[in-house]
Amino acid sequence: MTGQPVMPHKISLLRAVEQLCYQVSHYLLRSEKEAAAASEEALTILFRDPRFLEASDEERSAIAKKTAISAALKRAAANCSHAKQKELSSPVQPNM
């Protein structure tokens, strides 16, 4: 890395993969709101990952894609679990 301060450098690297994270998340979740939340989570994880900072451009894209997939799948699983709990706790309506 050059003499560039770490924080601005990290931010510029994250901006380079921000759209990729959103696109991957949106493809998997099919919801703008959920994709935005998943991609935000992925970018937060990438910010803390030292491998992301040290990787080549190609490796950074691969790391970002894997991280976005993981964040989207975790979000989908949480939503399914929440929906299942809601379904199980709702009262059954009698058939008439």
N, C-alpha and C positions, 0 to 999 in steps of 0.2 A: 504494500500500500504506500502511496506517496505521502507527502507531508500534510495532506488534507485532514482536518479534524474528524474524529471518528463519527460523531453524531450526524453531521451533515452528509457524510459518506454513506452511512447506514440508511438514512432517509432516501437518498438518491437511488440506492440499490433496491429499496423496497418499492419506490415509485415505478421502477422498471418492471416489476413483476405484479404490481397491483391489479392491472387489468386481467392478467392471466389467472390470478387467484379468484377474481370475481367470475370470470367466464367458466372456469372449472366448477366452481360452487353452484353457479346458476344452472349449468347443464345437469348437475346431479340433483339439485333440489327443486328446480322449476318454479322458483319463487324469488322475486327481487329482494324482498325483505329478508328472507332466510339466507340468500346468497350474500347479501351485504354483511350480515352478521357473521357468517362463516368465513368470509374473506377477511373481515376485520380480525377475527380470531387467528386465522392463518398468518396474517401479517404481524400480529403481536408475537406469535411463536417464532417467526422468522427473525424478528428484531432481536430476540434473546439467543438465537442459535449462532454460535461462533463459526460453525461450518459455513453458514450462508455468507458471512462477511469475507471469508477467505477463499471461497470457491470461484471457479471461472464463470463466465457468463452462462455457458451451456449448463454447467453443474447447478448454478443458482436457479435457472429455470426448472430443472428437474426437481430440485429440493422444494421449490415453491409449489410446483404442481402436486407433488406427493403430500405436502403439508395442507394444501387446499382440499385435496381429496379426503384426507383424514378429518379435517375440521368439518367438512360437509357431511361426512358419514356419521360423525359423532352427533352432529345437530339433528340429522334425520332419525337416528336411533333414539335420541332424547324426545323428539316429537312423537315418535311411534309409542314410546313408553308412556308419555303423558296422555296420548289419545286412548291408549289401552286402559290406563287407570281411570280415566274419565268415563269410558264405556262401562267398566266394571262397577263403578260407584253410582252410576245413574240408575234411578228406579225403573223397573220394568213396567211398561204400560200394558194392561190387560187387553186382549183382543176381544172385540165385540162383534 
